[in-house]
Each structure stands twice: as structure tokens, then as C-alpha cells.
Amino acid sequence: MVFLKNDQEKSRYAFVASKKNFKKSVDRNRAKRLLREAVRLRLNLLDDLKYDMIFIAKKSILNKKIYDILSQLDTVLGKLKNND
């Protein structure tokens, strides 16, 4: 995850799954879907932060369940909130 403070009213998001890491488009789409769903479930926490965020998928995401991704996202969000 890459993030940068912005001066917008809300946070903005981008999701990246490169062809280098995921040869099949099915895998790239699944990785981005998992990331989007995690962000959707934590949207109320993310919009308060006012950051531009880029979520970069790694190969290991295909073996994870949504609750694993959510717990990692919660950890990162906790660190971001402490920095503000």
C-alpha cells in the first residue's frame, strides 16, 4: 500500500495487480476484487483519513480469505490514524 495525504474531502483509492505478478487476467481481476471489497467494508474508516491510497496486490493475496485481508488493512489503518 502506498499512501499520500491529500487536501480533498475524502480519500481516493486505486487498485493495481500487475501482469508481472499475475499472468492470468482471472487472477488479476480476483486480486483487485478482493482489495476493493476490503476497502468497501472499511470505507467509513478510510474516508476520515483523507489520503490518496494505492493498493498493490501481491501473489499471496490469491491464497487469502477476505477476513485475512481485512485484518491486515486494519493494522495499516491503525498506524495511519496514529500518525495523524
HTML snippet that shows the backbone in 3Dmol.js (N, CA, C, O; Angstrom):
<script src="https://3Dmol.org/build/3Dmol-min.js"></script>
<div id="view" style="width:600px;height:400px;position:relative"></div>
<script>
const pdb = `
ATOM      1  N   MET A   1       0.842  -1.169   0.000  1.00  0.00           N
ATOM      2  CA  MET A   1       0.000   0.000   0.000  1.00  0.00           C
ATOM      3  C   MET A   1       0.893   1.240   0.000  1.00  0.00           C
ATOM      4  O   MET A   1       1.846   1.340   0.773  1.00  0.00           O
ATOM      5  N   VAL A   2       0.570   2.159  -0.864  1.00  0.00           N
ATOM      6  CA  VAL A   2       1.268   3.432  -0.935  1.00  0.00           C
ATOM      7  C   VAL A   2       0.238   4.503  -0.608  1.00  0.00           C
ATOM      8  O   VAL A   2      -0.886   4.455  -1.107  1.00  0.00           O
ATOM      9  N   PHE A   3       0.606   5.461   0.216  1.00  0.00           N
ATOM     10  CA  PHE A   3      -0.366   6.492   0.576  1.00  0.00           C
ATOM     11  C   PHE A   3       0.288   7.860   0.664  1.00  0.00           C
ATOM     12  O   PHE A   3       1.480   7.986   0.945  1.00  0.00           O
ATOM     13  N   LEU A   4      -0.527   8.887   0.416  1.00  0.00           N
ATOM     14  CA  LEU A   4      -0.069  10.261   0.436  1.00  0.00           C
ATOM     15  C   LEU A   4      -1.228  11.131   0.909  1.00  0.00           C
ATOM     16  O   LEU A   4      -2.350  10.985   0.425  1.00  0.00           O
ATOM     17  N   LYS A   5      -0.972  12.019   1.833  1.00  0.00           N
ATOM     18  CA  LYS A   5      -2.001  12.915   2.360  1.00  0.00           C
ATOM     19  C   LYS A   5      -2.522  13.804   1.235  1.00  0.00           C
ATOM     20  O   LYS A   5      -1.741  14.298   0.421  1.00  0.00           O
ATOM     21  N   ASN A   6      -3.847  14.011   1.184  1.00  0.00           N
ATOM     22  CA  ASN A   6      -4.414  14.908   0.178  1.00  0.00           C
ATOM     23  C   ASN A   6      -5.239  15.997   0.854  1.00  0.00           C
ATOM     24  O   ASN A   6      -5.487  15.944   2.059  1.00  0.00           O
ATOM     25  N   ASP A   7      -5.659  16.982   0.069  1.00  0.00           N
ATOM     26  CA  ASP A   7      -6.465  18.072   0.603  1.00  0.00           C
ATOM     27  C   ASP A   7      -7.912  17.992   0.124  1.00  0.00           C
ATOM     28  O   ASP A   7      -8.631  18.991   0.126  1.00  0.00           O
ATOM     29  N   GLN A   8      -8.327  16.809  -0.281  1.00  0.00           N
ATOM     30  CA  GLN A   8      -9.695  16.573  -0.722  1.00  0.00           C
ATOM     31  C   GLN A   8     -10.601  16.332   0.488  1.00  0.00           C
ATOM     32  O   GLN A   8     -10.124  16.209   1.616  1.00  0.00           O
ATOM     33  N   GLU A   9     -11.898  16.265   0.243  1.00  0.00           N
ATOM     34  CA  GLU A   9     -12.847  15.987   1.320  1.00  0.00           C
ATOM     35  C   GLU A   9     -12.830  14.521   1.731  1.00  0.00           C
ATOM     36  O   GLU A   9     -13.118  14.189   2.881  1.00  0.00           O
ATOM     37  N   LYS A  10     -12.492  13.645   0.787  1.00  0.00           N
ATOM     38  CA  LYS A  10     -12.490  12.206   1.041  1.00  0.00           C
ATOM     39  C   LYS A  10     -11.189  11.591   0.551  1.00  0.00           C
ATOM     40  O   LYS A  10     -10.405  12.219  -0.160  1.00  0.00           O
ATOM     41  N   SER A  11     -10.987  10.352   0.952  1.00  0.00           N
ATOM     42  CA  SER A  11      -9.843   9.586   0.445  1.00  0.00           C
ATOM     43  C   SER A  11     -10.131   9.118  -0.979  1.00  0.00           C
ATOM     44  O   SER A  11     -11.285   8.969  -1.380  1.00  0.00           O
ATOM     45  N   ARG A  12      -9.050   8.890  -1.737  1.00  0.00           N
ATOM     46  CA  ARG A  12      -9.177   8.332  -3.078  1.00  0.00           C
ATOM     47  C   ARG A  12      -8.369   7.050  -3.133  1.00  0.00           C
ATOM     48  O   ARG A  12      -7.366   6.906  -2.435  1.00  0.00           O
ATOM     49  N   TYR A  13      -8.817   6.108  -3.979  1.00  0.00           N
ATOM     50  CA  TYR A  13      -8.213   4.778  -3.998  1.00  0.00           C
ATOM     51  C   TYR A  13      -7.888   4.341  -5.420  1.00  0.00           C
ATOM     52  O   TYR A  13      -8.563   4.729  -6.373  1.00  0.00           O
ATOM     53  N   ALA A  14      -6.851   3.534  -5.545  1.00  0.00           N
ATOM     54  CA  ALA A  14      -6.507   2.873  -6.802  1.00  0.00           C
ATOM     55  C   ALA A  14      -6.061   1.455  -6.459  1.00  0.00           C
ATOM     56  O   ALA A  14      -5.477   1.211  -5.403  1.00  0.00           O
ATOM     57  N   PHE A  15      -6.345   0.529  -7.366  1.00  0.00           N
ATOM     58  CA  PHE A  15      -6.018  -0.881  -7.146  1.00  0.00           C
ATOM     59  C   PHE A  15      -5.188  -1.376  -8.315  1.00  0.00           C
ATOM     60  O   PHE A  15      -5.565  -1.208  -9.475  1.00  0.00           O
ATOM     61  N   VAL A  16      -4.042  -1.996  -7.997  1.00  0.00           N
ATOM     62  CA  VAL A  16      -3.113  -2.439  -9.033  1.00  0.00           C
ATOM     63  C   VAL A  16      -2.807  -3.917  -8.837  1.00  0.00           C
ATOM     64  O   VAL A  16      -2.480  -4.366  -7.739  1.00  0.00           O
ATOM     65  N   ALA A  17      -2.922  -4.657  -9.931  1.00  0.00           N
ATOM     66  CA  ALA A  17      -2.493  -6.058  -9.968  1.00  0.00           C
ATOM     67  C   ALA A  17      -1.742  -6.218 -11.287  1.00  0.00           C
ATOM     68  O   ALA A  17      -2.364  -6.305 -12.346  1.00  0.00           O
ATOM     69  N   SER A  18      -0.448  -6.257 -11.233  1.00  0.00           N
ATOM     70  CA  SER A  18       0.363  -6.213 -12.452  1.00  0.00           C
ATOM     71  C   SER A  18       0.410  -7.564 -13.175  1.00  0.00           C
ATOM     72  O   SER A  18       0.234  -8.625 -12.576  1.00  0.00           O
ATOM     73  N   LYS A  19       0.649  -7.479 -14.451  1.00  0.00           N
ATOM     74  CA  LYS A  19       0.784  -8.669 -15.277  1.00  0.00           C
ATOM     75  C   LYS A  19       2.048  -9.442 -14.912  1.00  0.00           C
ATOM     76  O   LYS A  19       2.144 -10.645 -15.153  1.00  0.00           O
ATOM     77  N   LYS A  20       3.007  -8.742 -14.334  1.00  0.00           N
ATOM     78  CA  LYS A  20       4.253  -9.390 -13.908  1.00  0.00           C
ATOM     79  C   LYS A  20       3.975 -10.376 -12.771  1.00  0.00           C
ATOM     80  O   LYS A  20       4.550 -11.464 -12.740  1.00  0.00           O
ATOM     81  N   ASN A  21       3.098 -10.001 -11.841  1.00  0.00           N
ATOM     82  CA  ASN A  21       2.788 -10.861 -10.700  1.00  0.00           C
ATOM     83  C   ASN A  21       1.674 -11.858 -10.991  1.00  0.00           C
ATOM     84  O   ASN A  21       1.665 -12.956 -10.435  1.00  0.00           O
ATOM     85  N   PHE A  22       0.739 -11.488 -11.851  1.00  0.00           N
ATOM     86  CA  PHE A  22      -0.412 -12.336 -12.155  1.00  0.00           C
ATOM     87  C   PHE A  22      -0.491 -12.523 -13.659  1.00  0.00           C
ATOM     88  O   PHE A  22      -0.892 -11.610 -14.381  1.00  0.00           O
ATOM     89  N   LYS A  23      -0.114 -13.690 -14.132  1.00  0.00           N
ATOM     90  CA  LYS A  23      -0.084 -13.951 -15.576  1.00  0.00           C
ATOM     91  C   LYS A  23      -1.484 -14.014 -16.173  1.00  0.00           C
ATOM     92  O   LYS A  23      -1.703 -13.560 -17.297  1.00  0.00           O
ATOM     93  N   LYS A  24      -2.428 -14.572 -15.429  1.00  0.00           N
ATOM     94  CA  LYS A  24      -3.789 -14.737 -15.936  1.00  0.00           C
ATOM     95  C   LYS A  24      -4.654 -13.548 -15.533  1.00  0.00           C
ATOM     96  O   LYS A  24      -4.571 -13.057 -14.407  1.00  0.00           O
ATOM     97  N   SER A  25      -5.474 -13.099 -16.457  1.00  0.00           N
ATOM     98  CA  SER A  25      -6.363 -11.973 -16.157  1.00  0.00           C
ATOM     99  C   SER A  25      -7.372 -12.338 -15.068  1.00  0.00           C
ATOM    100  O   SER A  25      -7.816 -11.475 -14.310  1.00  0.00           O
ATOM    101  N   VAL A  26      -7.725 -13.603 -14.996  1.00  0.00           N
ATOM    102  CA  VAL A  26      -8.639 -14.061 -13.947  1.00  0.00           C
ATOM    103  C   VAL A  26      -8.037 -13.794 -12.567  1.00  0.00           C
ATOM    104  O   VAL A  26      -8.737 -13.346 -11.658  1.00  0.00           O
ATOM    105  N   ASP A  27      -6.755 -14.065 -12.414  1.00  0.00           N
ATOM    106  CA  ASP A  27      -6.074 -13.839 -11.139  1.00  0.00           C
ATOM    107  C   ASP A  27      -5.938 -12.349 -10.834  1.00  0.00           C
ATOM    108  O   ASP A  27      -6.111 -11.926  -9.691  1.00  0.00           O
ATOM    109  N   ARG A  28      -5.624 -11.547 -11.870  1.00  0.00           N
ATOM    110  CA  ARG A  28      -5.527 -10.098 -11.663  1.00  0.00           C
ATOM    111  C   ARG A  28      -6.859  -9.524 -11.214  1.00  0.00           C
ATOM    112  O   ARG A  28      -6.915  -8.704 -10.297  1.00  0.00           O
ATOM    113  N   ASN A  29      -7.928  -9.958 -11.865  1.00  0.00           N
ATOM    114  CA  ASN A  29      -9.255  -9.454 -11.507  1.00  0.00           C
ATOM    115  C   ASN A  29      -9.674  -9.897 -10.115  1.00  0.00           C
ATOM    116  O   ASN A  29     -10.277  -9.118  -9.376  1.00  0.00           O
ATOM    117  N   ARG A  30      -9.370 -11.119  -9.748  1.00  0.00           N
ATOM    118  CA  ARG A  30      -9.714 -11.597  -8.407  1.00  0.00           C
ATOM    119  C   ARG A  30      -8.958 -10.815  -7.338  1.00  0.00           C
ATOM    120  O   ARG A  30      -9.531 -10.454  -6.310  1.00  0.00           O
ATOM    121  N   ALA A  31      -7.688 -10.555  -7.574  1.00  0.00           N
ATOM    122  CA  ALA A  31      -6.892  -9.791  -6.612  1.00  0.00           C
ATOM    123  C   ALA A  31      -7.473  -8.396  -6.422  1.00  0.00           C
ATOM    124  O   ALA A  31      -7.600  -7.929  -5.290  1.00  0.00           O
ATOM    125  N   LYS A  32      -7.825  -7.732  -7.506  1.00  0.00           N
ATOM    126  CA  LYS A  32      -8.403  -6.392  -7.396  1.00  0.00           C
ATOM    127  C   LYS A  32      -9.784  -6.438  -6.739  1.00  0.00           C
ATOM    128  O   LYS A  32     -10.141  -5.537  -5.980  1.00  0.00           O
ATOM    129  N   ARG A  33     -10.551  -7.475  -7.027  1.00  0.00           N
ATOM    130  CA  ARG A  33     -11.871  -7.625  -6.393  1.00  0.00           C
ATOM    131  C   ARG A  33     -11.752  -7.776  -4.889  1.00  0.00           C
ATOM    132  O   ARG A  33     -12.519  -7.173  -4.138  1.00  0.00           O
ATOM    133  N   LEU A  34     -10.792  -8.579  -4.443  1.00  0.00           N
ATOM    134  CA  LEU A  34     -10.573  -8.765  -3.006  1.00  0.00           C
ATOM    135  C   LEU A  34     -10.177  -7.445  -2.340  1.00  0.00           C
ATOM    136  O   LEU A  34     -10.676  -7.116  -1.264  1.00  0.00           O
ATOM    137  N   LEU A  35      -9.294  -6.704  -2.969  1.00  0.00           N
ATOM    138  CA  LEU A  35      -8.875  -5.418  -2.410  1.00  0.00           C
ATOM    139  C   LEU A  35     -10.033  -4.429  -2.372  1.00  0.00           C
ATOM    140  O   LEU A  35     -10.215  -3.725  -1.379  1.00  0.00           O
ATOM    141  N   ARG A  36     -10.812  -4.370  -3.441  1.00  0.00           N
ATOM    142  CA  ARG A  36     -11.962  -3.455  -3.472  1.00  0.00           C
ATOM    143  C   ARG A  36     -12.976  -3.791  -2.388  1.00  0.00           C
ATOM    144  O   ARG A  36     -13.533  -2.895  -1.752  1.00  0.00           O
ATOM    145  N   GLU A  37     -13.212  -5.069  -2.180  1.00  0.00           N
ATOM    146  CA  GLU A  37     -14.170  -5.483  -1.154  1.00  0.00           C
ATOM    147  C   GLU A  37     -13.674  -5.109   0.239  1.00  0.00           C
ATOM    148  O   GLU A  37     -14.461  -4.667   1.076  1.00  0.00           O
ATOM    149  N   ALA A  38     -12.397  -5.278   0.494  1.00  0.00           N
ATOM    150  CA  ALA A  38     -11.837  -4.902   1.794  1.00  0.00           C
ATOM    151  C   ALA A  38     -11.989  -3.404   2.025  1.00  0.00           C
ATOM    152  O   ALA A  38     -12.344  -2.975   3.123  1.00  0.00           O
ATOM    153  N   VAL A  39     -11.723  -2.615   1.001  1.00  0.00           N
ATOM    154  CA  VAL A  39     -11.878  -1.164   1.126  1.00  0.00           C
ATOM    155  C   VAL A  39     -13.348  -0.804   1.327  1.00  0.00           C
ATOM    156  O   VAL A  39     -13.668   0.065   2.138  1.00  0.00           O
ATOM    157  N   ARG A  40     -14.236  -1.460   0.600  1.00  0.00           N
ATOM    158  CA  ARG A  40     -15.668  -1.183   0.748  1.00  0.00           C
ATOM    159  C   ARG A  40     -16.136  -1.433   2.175  1.00  0.00           C
ATOM    160  O   ARG A  40     -16.931  -0.665   2.716  1.00  0.00           O
ATOM    161  N   LEU A  41     -15.643  -2.504   2.782  1.00  0.00           N
ATOM    162  CA  LEU A  41     -16.053  -2.836   4.143  1.00  0.00           C
ATOM    163  C   LEU A  41     -15.475  -1.879   5.182  1.00  0.00           C
ATOM    164  O   LEU A  41     -16.026  -1.753   6.275  1.00  0.00           O
ATOM    165  N   ARG A  42     -14.385  -1.212   4.861  1.00  0.00           N
ATOM    166  CA  ARG A  42     -13.752  -0.270   5.795  1.00  0.00           C
ATOM    167  C   ARG A  42     -13.855   1.179   5.311  1.00  0.00           C
ATOM    168  O   ARG A  42     -13.083   2.037   5.740  1.00  0.00           O
ATOM    169  N   LEU A  43     -14.800   1.443   4.425  1.00  0.00           N
ATOM    170  CA  LEU A  43     -14.926   2.758   3.813  1.00  0.00           C
ATOM    171  C   LEU A  43     -15.139   3.867   4.825  1.00  0.00           C
ATOM    172  O   LEU A  43     -14.596   4.960   4.659  1.00  0.00           O
ATOM    173  N   ASN A  44     -15.918   3.613   5.871  1.00  0.00           N
ATOM    174  CA  ASN A  44     -16.169   4.657   6.871  1.00  0.00           C
ATOM    175  C   ASN A  44     -14.879   5.066   7.592  1.00  0.00           C
ATOM    176  O   ASN A  44     -14.729   6.233   7.955  1.00  0.00           O
ATOM    177  N   LEU A  45     -13.967   4.150   7.803  1.00  0.00           N
ATOM    178  CA  LEU A  45     -12.692   4.475   8.437  1.00  0.00           C
ATOM    179  C   LEU A  45     -11.731   5.168   7.473  1.00  0.00           C
ATOM    180  O   LEU A  45     -10.977   6.056   7.871  1.00  0.00           O
ATOM    181  N   LEU A  46     -11.763   4.762   6.215  1.00  0.00           N
ATOM    182  CA  LEU A  46     -10.827   5.291   5.228  1.00  0.00           C
ATOM    183  C   LEU A  46     -11.143   6.726   4.824  1.00  0.00           C
ATOM    184  O   LEU A  46     -10.225   7.526   4.637  1.00  0.00           O
ATOM    185  N   ASP A  47     -12.419   7.067   4.686  1.00  0.00           N
ATOM    186  CA  ASP A  47     -12.769   8.410   4.238  1.00  0.00           C
ATOM    187  C   ASP A  47     -12.391   9.473   5.253  1.00  0.00           C
ATOM    188  O   ASP A  47     -12.123  10.614   4.876  1.00  0.00           O
ATOM    189  N   ASP A  48     -12.362   9.130   6.510  1.00  0.00           N
ATOM    190  CA  ASP A  48     -11.984  10.089   7.545  1.00  0.00           C
ATOM    191  C   ASP A  48     -10.501  10.462   7.475  1.00  0.00           C
ATOM    192  O   ASP A  48     -10.113  11.535   7.938  1.00  0.00           O
ATOM    193  N   LEU A  49      -9.682   9.600   6.908  1.00  0.00           N
ATOM    194  CA  LEU A  49      -8.238   9.818   6.893  1.00  0.00           C
ATOM    195  C   LEU A  49      -7.783  10.852   5.867  1.00  0.00           C
ATOM    196  O   LEU A  49      -6.790  11.543   6.095  1.00  0.00           O
ATOM    197  N   LYS A  50      -8.483  10.973   4.749  1.00  0.00           N
ATOM    198  CA  LYS A  50      -8.153  11.917   3.667  1.00  0.00           C
ATOM    199  C   LYS A  50      -6.762  11.672   3.083  1.00  0.00           C
ATOM    200  O   LYS A  50      -5.889  12.539   3.125  1.00  0.00           O
ATOM    201  N   TYR A  51      -6.583  10.486   2.546  1.00  0.00           N
ATOM    202  CA  TYR A  51      -5.339  10.086   1.881  1.00  0.00           C
ATOM    203  C   TYR A  51      -5.643   9.632   0.461  1.00  0.00           C
ATOM    204  O   TYR A  51      -6.756   9.198   0.166  1.00  0.00           O
ATOM    205  N   ASP A  52      -4.659   9.734  -0.406  1.00  0.00           N
ATOM    206  CA  ASP A  52      -4.681   9.046  -1.690  1.00  0.00           C
ATOM    207  C   ASP A  52      -3.980   7.720  -1.451  1.00  0.00           C
ATOM    208  O   ASP A  52      -2.849   7.698  -0.965  1.00  0.00           O
ATOM    209  N   MET A  53      -4.636   6.611  -1.787  1.00  0.00           N
ATOM    210  CA  MET A  53      -4.082   5.291  -1.486  1.00  0.00           C
ATOM    211  C   MET A  53      -4.015   4.435  -2.741  1.00  0.00           C
ATOM    212  O   MET A  53      -4.957   4.389  -3.532  1.00  0.00           O
ATOM    213  N   ILE A  54      -2.894   3.764  -2.908  1.00  0.00           N
ATOM    214  CA  ILE A  54      -2.734   2.807  -3.995  1.00  0.00           C
ATOM    215  C   ILE A  54      -2.512   1.445  -3.354  1.00  0.00           C
ATOM    216  O   ILE A  54      -1.550   1.242  -2.614  1.00  0.00           O
ATOM    217  N   PHE A  55      -3.399   0.530  -3.644  1.00  0.00           N
ATOM    218  CA  PHE A  55      -3.305  -0.838  -3.122  1.00  0.00           C
ATOM    219  C   PHE A  55      -2.674  -1.700  -4.204  1.00  0.00           C
ATOM    220  O   PHE A  55      -3.231  -1.851  -5.292  1.00  0.00           O
ATOM    221  N   ILE A  56      -1.510  -2.265  -3.903  1.00  0.00           N
ATOM    222  CA  ILE A  56      -0.763  -3.073  -4.858  1.00  0.00           C
ATOM    223  C   ILE A  56      -0.856  -4.533  -4.432  1.00  0.00           C
ATOM    224  O   ILE A  56      -0.416  -4.905  -3.344  1.00  0.00           O
ATOM    225  N   ALA A  57      -1.432  -5.350  -5.301  1.00  0.00           N
ATOM    226  CA  ALA A  57      -1.649  -6.763  -4.985  1.00  0.00           C
ATOM    227  C   ALA A  57      -0.368  -7.567  -5.164  1.00  0.00           C
ATOM    228  O   ALA A  57       0.371  -7.374  -6.129  1.00  0.00           O
ATOM    229  N   LYS A  58      -0.119  -8.454  -4.236  1.00  0.00           N
ATOM    230  CA  LYS A  58       1.000  -9.394  -4.324  1.00  0.00           C
ATOM    231  C   LYS A  58       0.429 -10.785  -4.646  1.00  0.00           C
ATOM    232  O   LYS A  58      -0.767 -11.023  -4.482  1.00  0.00           O
ATOM    233  N   LYS A  59       1.276 -11.674  -5.094  1.00  0.00           N
ATOM    234  CA  LYS A  59       0.829 -13.025  -5.469  1.00  0.00           C
ATOM    235  C   LYS A  59       0.106 -13.760  -4.340  1.00  0.00           C
ATOM    236  O   LYS A  59      -0.823 -14.529  -4.585  1.00  0.00           O
ATOM    237  N   SER A  60       0.533 -13.519  -3.120  1.00  0.00           N
ATOM    238  CA  SER A  60      -0.012 -14.268  -1.985  1.00  0.00           C
ATOM    239  C   SER A  60      -1.472 -13.935  -1.698  1.00  0.00           C
ATOM    240  O   SER A  60      -2.116 -14.660  -0.939  1.00  0.00           O
ATOM    241  N   ILE A  61      -2.012 -12.876  -2.271  1.00  0.00           N
ATOM    242  CA  ILE A  61      -3.394 -12.492  -1.993  1.00  0.00           C
ATOM    243  C   ILE A  61      -4.387 -13.546  -2.495  1.00  0.00           C
ATOM    244  O   ILE A  61      -5.484 -13.672  -1.950  1.00  0.00           O
ATOM    245  N   LEU A  62      -4.013 -14.288  -3.510  1.00  0.00           N
ATOM    246  CA  LEU A  62      -4.914 -15.292  -4.067  1.00  0.00           C
ATOM    247  C   LEU A  62      -5.174 -16.432  -3.093  1.00  0.00           C
ATOM    248  O   LEU A  62      -6.188 -17.120  -3.212  1.00  0.00           O
ATOM    249  N   ASN A  63      -4.290 -16.645  -2.141  1.00  0.00           N
ATOM    250  CA  ASN A  63      -4.447 -17.720  -1.167  1.00  0.00           C
ATOM    251  C   ASN A  63      -5.133 -17.255   0.107  1.00  0.00           C
ATOM    252  O   ASN A  63      -5.324 -18.051   1.027  1.00  0.00           O
ATOM    253  N   LYS A  64      -5.505 -15.983   0.181  1.00  0.00           N
ATOM    254  CA  LYS A  64      -6.065 -15.435   1.415  1.00  0.00           C
ATOM    255  C   LYS A  64      -7.568 -15.269   1.313  1.00  0.00           C
ATOM    256  O   LYS A  64      -8.130 -15.142   0.225  1.00  0.00           O
ATOM    257  N   LYS A  65      -8.199 -15.273   2.467  1.00  0.00           N
ATOM    258  CA  LYS A  65      -9.627 -15.004   2.578  1.00  0.00           C
ATOM    259  C   LYS A  65      -9.813 -13.528   2.883  1.00  0.00           C
ATOM    260  O   LYS A  65      -8.862 -12.846   3.263  1.00  0.00           O
ATOM    261  N   ILE A  66     -11.017 -13.038   2.721  1.00  0.00           N
ATOM    262  CA  ILE A  66     -11.286 -11.617   2.912  1.00  0.00           C
ATOM    263  C   ILE A  66     -11.000 -11.172   4.340  1.00  0.00           C
ATOM    264  O   ILE A  66     -10.544 -10.047   4.546  1.00  0.00           O
ATOM    265  N   TYR A  67     -11.251 -12.017   5.328  1.00  0.00           N
ATOM    266  CA  TYR A  67     -11.007 -11.605   6.712  1.00  0.00           C
ATOM    267  C   TYR A  67      -9.508 -11.467   7.000  1.00  0.00           C
ATOM    268  O   TYR A  67      -9.124 -10.689   7.873  1.00  0.00           O
ATOM    269  N   ASP A  68      -8.653 -12.210   6.281  1.00  0.00           N
ATOM    270  CA  ASP A  68      -7.203 -12.032   6.426  1.00  0.00           C
ATOM    271  C   ASP A  68      -6.776 -10.664   5.876  1.00  0.00           C
ATOM    272  O   ASP A  68      -5.954  -9.969   6.473  1.00  0.00           O
ATOM    273  N   ILE A  69      -7.345 -10.303   4.742  1.00  0.00           N
ATOM    274  CA  ILE A  69      -7.025  -9.016   4.126  1.00  0.00           C
ATOM    275  C   ILE A  69      -7.543  -7.878   5.002  1.00  0.00           C
ATOM    276  O   ILE A  69      -6.872  -6.857   5.158  1.00  0.00           O
ATOM    277  N   LEU A  70      -8.727  -8.051   5.570  1.00  0.00           N
ATOM    278  CA  LEU A  70      -9.289  -7.024   6.450  1.00  0.00           C
ATOM    279  C   LEU A  70      -8.433  -6.807   7.687  1.00  0.00           C
ATOM    280  O   LEU A  70      -8.255  -5.669   8.121  1.00  0.00           O
ATOM    281  N   SER A  71      -7.907  -7.866   8.253  1.00  0.00           N
ATOM    282  CA  SER A  71      -7.078  -7.705   9.448  1.00  0.00           C
ATOM    283  C   SER A  71      -5.777  -6.961   9.115  1.00  0.00           C
ATOM    284  O   SER A  71      -5.305  -6.154   9.916  1.00  0.00           O
ATOM    285  N   GLN A  72      -5.200  -7.227   7.942  1.00  0.00           N
ATOM    286  CA  GLN A  72      -4.004  -6.501   7.529  1.00  0.00           C
ATOM    287  C   GLN A  72      -4.324  -5.033   7.245  1.00  0.00           C
ATOM    288  O   GLN A  72      -3.536  -4.147   7.574  1.00  0.00           O
ATOM    289  N   LEU A  73      -5.468  -4.784   6.643  1.00  0.00           N
ATOM    290  CA  LEU A  73      -5.889  -3.410   6.368  1.00  0.00           C
ATOM    291  C   LEU A  73      -6.141  -2.657   7.670  1.00  0.00           C
ATOM    292  O   LEU A  73      -5.788  -1.484   7.786  1.00  0.00           O
ATOM    293  N   ASP A  74      -6.746  -3.319   8.643  1.00  0.00           N
ATOM    294  CA  ASP A  74      -6.980  -2.687   9.947  1.00  0.00           C
ATOM    295  C   ASP A  74      -5.669  -2.305  10.630  1.00  0.00           C
ATOM    296  O   ASP A  74      -5.582  -1.255  11.267  1.00  0.00           O
ATOM    297  N   THR A  75      -4.662  -3.143  10.499  1.00  0.00           N
ATOM    298  CA  THR A  75      -3.350  -2.849  11.074  1.00  0.00           C
ATOM    299  C   THR A  75      -2.748  -1.585  10.446  1.00  0.00           C
ATOM    300  O   THR A  75      -2.233  -0.714  11.148  1.00  0.00           O
ATOM    301  N   VAL A  76      -2.821  -1.504   9.140  1.00  0.00           N
ATOM    302  CA  VAL A  76      -2.278  -0.334   8.441  1.00  0.00           C
ATOM    303  C   VAL A  76      -3.071   0.920   8.790  1.00  0.00           C
ATOM    304  O   VAL A  76      -2.493   1.987   8.993  1.00  0.00           O
ATOM    305  N   LEU A  77      -4.388   0.793   8.859  1.00  0.00           N
ATOM    306  CA  LEU A  77      -5.229   1.951   9.195  1.00  0.00           C
ATOM    307  C   LEU A  77      -4.956   2.440  10.610  1.00  0.00           C
ATOM    308  O   LEU A  77      -4.979   3.643  10.871  1.00  0.00           O
ATOM    309  N   GLY A  78      -4.699   1.520  11.512  1.00  0.00           N
ATOM    310  CA  GLY A  78      -4.352   1.920  12.885  1.00  0.00           C
ATOM    311  C   GLY A  78      -3.078   2.731  12.916  1.00  0.00           C
ATOM    312  O   GLY A  78      -2.979   3.716  13.648  1.00  0.00           O
ATOM    313  N   LYS A  79      -2.102   2.322  12.125  1.00  0.00           N
ATOM    314  CA  LYS A  79      -0.838   3.064  12.066  1.00  0.00           C
ATOM    315  C   LYS A  79      -1.040   4.447  11.438  1.00  0.00           C
ATOM    316  O   LYS A  79      -0.442   5.427  11.882  1.00  0.00           O
ATOM    317  N   LEU A  80      -1.879   4.521  10.412  1.00  0.00           N
ATOM    318  CA  LEU A  80      -2.145   5.810   9.775  1.00  0.00           C
ATOM    319  C   LEU A  80      -2.863   6.764  10.727  1.00  0.00           C
ATOM    320  O   LEU A  80      -2.541   7.951  10.785  1.00  0.00           O
ATOM    321  N   LYS A  81      -3.833   6.245  11.470  1.00  0.00           N
ATOM    322  CA  LYS A  81      -4.562   7.088  12.409  1.00  0.00           C
ATOM    323  C   LYS A  81      -3.657   7.605  13.517  1.00  0.00           C
ATOM    324  O   LYS A  81      -3.821   8.736  13.977  1.00  0.00           O
ATOM    325  N   ASN A  82      -2.713   6.795  13.944  1.00  0.00           N
ATOM    326  CA  ASN A  82      -1.786   7.222  14.994  1.00  0.00           C
ATOM    327  C   ASN A  82      -0.843   8.313  14.502  1.00  0.00           C
ATOM    328  O   ASN A  82      -0.384   9.134  15.296  1.00  0.00           O
ATOM    329  N   ASN A  83      -0.549   8.336  13.202  1.00  0.00           N
ATOM    330  CA  ASN A  83       0.347   9.350  12.630  1.00  0.00           C
ATOM    331  C   ASN A  83      -0.341  10.694  12.456  1.00  0.00           C
ATOM    332  O   ASN A  83       0.331  11.723  12.385  1.00  0.00           O
ATOM    333  N   ASP A  84      -1.665  10.705  12.387  1.00  0.00           N
ATOM    334  CA  ASP A  84      -2.391  11.979  12.194  1.00  0.00           C
ATOM    335  C   ASP A  84      -2.475  12.784  13.445  1.00  0.00           C
ATOM    336  O   ASP A  84      -3.051  13.872  13.442  1.00  0.00           O
TER     337      ASP A  84
END
`;
const viewer = $3Dmol.createViewer("view");
viewer.addModel(pdb, "pdb");
viewer.setStyle({}, {cartoon: {color: "spectrum"}});
viewer.zoomTo();
viewer.render();
</script>
